[in-house]
Amino acid sequence: MENFSNKLKSLSALAIEESQKINRWLDQFTSNDRNTAKTMLRHLKFVSRDTFSSWIQDKLESLPKDRMYALYAVRKINENESLWNDEKQVISRIGETLGSEDLVYSVISNIVRNSKDKFLDHPTLDDLKKNQIHHYVLIDDSIGSGNRITKFIKAMLSHRTFLSWWSMGIIKFHIVSFYRYLDAGRRI
């Protein structure tokens, strides 16, 4: 497996000093706090789209090859919201850009395009039943508190068909995230 940590980028002190945008942001701090903010900026690690995409691909390729997987980009779900509509389809996302969620959708689309025999892209409940899918991969770029992914799973379970599969014990969730806080695992 490839080591992705050496592909992470950092800001140099020179890059911070020369960036007008960063300096405008730093202007909100007192001089003492500005030095702390600069130190924090130098310690940030940045992940390119290609590195993220390769990492997700690597994780998905490591899944057992003898089954199919349903891939879902984790998105913000409101309390008591369902992932499914009355026609058993995934409820469409809003039309505006959603930040990193858009990147995850794009990565999933590319992966499925190249591996249709192993992965399905946000399949409907009818497609899940027809293909006898029991493994669900929930993909997110990062997991903070675990609230978003927990609400997403609850939204999946809100439909009686999906809930019945869960009750029968035939569903297995796989969560793939480039980064997560350790405490999030307990919440999820």
Phi, psi and omega in degrees: 000140183287143177272112184271345183295332179282355178263357180285141182255153177232162174271134175276163177300321179295317179298322179293315181296324186273349183274119178295320181297314179296318181294326174296320178295319181294336181299342180286346184261155171291167183299320177296314181291332179297319177296319177297317179297320178296319178298317178299316180299321180292338180267351177295146176243134182247139182247125178284161178300318181295319178296315179299312181299315179296320180296315178298313179304314180300315180296318181291324178293338180278352177290149178308138188275353187271018181210166176259155182230141172265125182257132178227131172280125179291134178225165180293129179236136176284156179305138179063019176268145178262151174280340188249146172265185183294339178270011178068024177257156175293130180295133183297149174284161175293158186284347182275162180293147185237026176071229186295335177300323177298320178298316180297317177301317180297317179298315179301314180302315179294320180295315182294322179303326182265352184216054183296339180279350183240332187231144172242141184264106177047055184291155175286169176297322178295320177294322177298316180292314182300319182268002180051053180276128179239354183243123185241121181256116179260120187246131178218152179287319179209151178238118179273266182281337185098355181298315184297315182289326177296315178295324179296315178297317177299322178294325176293318183285353184287342177271135186299327178296310181294319179298322179294322176297319178298315180298327178282352178077025183258007181251136174231125177267139172239128181248124181241121180214135181297328183214144172205151172285144182301321181295336182298327180300321179294319181295317183293000000 
